[in-house]
Amino acid sequence: MAQLRKDGNRVCLSGALTMLSVPALLKEGAAVIAGDNLEVDLAGVNEVDSAALTLLLEWLRLAQARKAGLAFVNLPANLTSLATLYGVLDLIPQHPH
């Protein structure tokens, strides 16, 4: 089961980002993405599928619509591989950590 925890301007994701968990996370993320700059930490993510990319890209679209900054840190290697495979890695803003 995936979990989202907001701590100031940092959102920590953990668990599995899969087709089963992403719909709920889309809603939770929509509630925390506002007009500020957020950093999403994926260090606790242990499983992904293509739905994880959908989640990140939808949160980015929402952040842009709300004029909020959004960047990701600690992308798991399997998520980076998927994003590269689909040709969308450059669309995912990352902060080095």
Buried (B, 14 or more C-beta within 10 A) or exposed (E): EBBBEBEEEEBBBBBBBBEEBBEEBBEBBEEBBEEBEBBBBBEBBEBBBBBBBBBBBBBBEBBEEEEBBBBBBBBBEBBBEBBEEEEEBEEBBBEEE
